Amino acid sequence: MSSSAAIAKLARVFGAAKAQEIATDVMRVCAISTLDDPNHRLRFARELLQRGRVLEAIGNSIAVQAILEGAGSGTTTPRAERASPLK
């Protein structure tokens, strides 16, 4: 999966402009400048997981592909196991 393929997953749901906006924000938060490396895509995916809902589903898809392409330990924490901001 390339950088553009990861962003294309977002674009299918949100449209190109919103997908680029989301990707730019997530990459800023993750302190990464490209998604060309599987480890960067895994970090990107994990941040999407934290955002929940549809982004969580897209993040899971990107994470699985990144792990299949050799990204580091691929443990992702399911949403139900993460600390709730309401606690």
C-alpha positions in Angstrom: 0.0 0.0 0.0 1.3 3.4 -0.9 0.8 6.7 0.7 -1.9 7.5 -1.9 -3.7 4.2 -1.3 -4.0 5.0 2.4 -5.4 8.4 1.7 -7.7 6.9 -1.0 -9.3 4.9 1.7 -10.2 8.1 3.5 -11.3 9.7 0.2 -13.8 7.0 -0.6 -15.7 7.9 2.5 -15.1 11.6 3.0 -14.2 12.9 -0.5 -10.7 14.1 -1.6 -10.6 17.4 0.2 -11.7 16.2 3.6 -9.5 13.1 3.3 -6.4 15.3 2.7 -7.4 17.5 5.6 -7.7 14.4 7.9 -4.5 12.9 6.6 -2.6 16.2 7.1 -3.8 16.5 10.7 -3.1 12.9 11.5 0.4 13.1 10.0 1.1 16.3 12.0 0.0 14.6 15.2 2.1 11.6 14.4 5.1 13.7 13.5 5.5 12.0 10.1 5.9 13.6 6.7 5.1 10.6 4.4 3.2 7.4 4.5 5.6 5.6 2.2 7.0 3.4 5.0 4.8 0.6 6.6 5.8 1.7 10.1 4.6 5.3 9.3 1.3 3.9 8.0 0.9 1.9 11.1 1.4 5.0 13.3 -1.0 6.8 11.0 -3.6 4.0 11.4 -3.2 3.9 15.2 -4.0 7.6 15.4 -7.1 7.0 13.2 -8.1 4.2 15.7 -8.0 6.8 18.5 -10.5 9.0 16.6 -13.2 6.3 16.6 -16.2 5.6 14.5 -15.6 5.5 10.7 -12.0 6.6 11.1 -11.5 3.6 13.4 -12.7 1.2 10.7 -10.5 2.9 8.1 -7.5 2.8 10.5 -8.0 -0.9 11.1 -7.8 -1.5 7.4 -4.7 0.6 7.0 -3.1 -1.1 10.1 -3.7 -4.6 8.8 -2.1 -3.8 5.4 0.8 -2.1 7.1 1.4 -5.1 9.3 1.2 -7.4 6.2 3.9 -5.2 4.6 6.2 -5.6 7.6 5.4 -2.9 10.0 6.6 -3.4 13.6 4.6 -5.2 16.3 1.1 -4.8 15.1 -0.8 -4.8 18.2 -3.7 -2.3 18.1 -5.9 -1.8 21.0 -9.6 -2.3 20.4 -11.7 0.8 21.1 -13.5 -0.9 24.0 -10.2 -1.6 25.8 -9.0 2.0 25.6 -9.5 4.3 28.5 -12.8 6.2 28.2 -12.5 10.0 28.5 -15.7 9.8 30.6 -14.0 7.8 33.4 
